[in-house]
């Protein structure tokens, strides 16, 4: 069996520049061909958004937040409503009804977000939904409070 004796200087190939030049020429050719396909921006029929004209003042919608805690406490915009044991929630129903009527008179939509803690009872959420139904509020969003 013959032993292969390689010279250390002959085995070093080094950095080959020819393949790199070929790649650069291919990429340059690609961009030259694609440059003719790109439309100039001034040729596109687009309009940028500007100032919108309105006939009257624009009202911003007030969003009410109903929070339900794990203990069953219900707050409307950080104001406590009824007791945790109250299933009928008369204070919340009356407040929501007044807010809905005020929104209808001013022709603004009444938006409510129900924020529930992760361990809150579902029955308490159903009680809040009943109060919203009695008040006639249909624009309701649900979310869960983030844990600290």
Secondary structure, DSSP 8 states (H G I E B T S, - for coil): -------HHHH-----HHHHHHHHHHHHHHHHHHHTTS--GGGS----------SS------EEEEEE-TT--EEETTEEES-TT-SS-HHHHHHHHHHHHHHHHTT---EEEEEE-TT--HHHHHHHHHHHHHHT--EEEEEE----
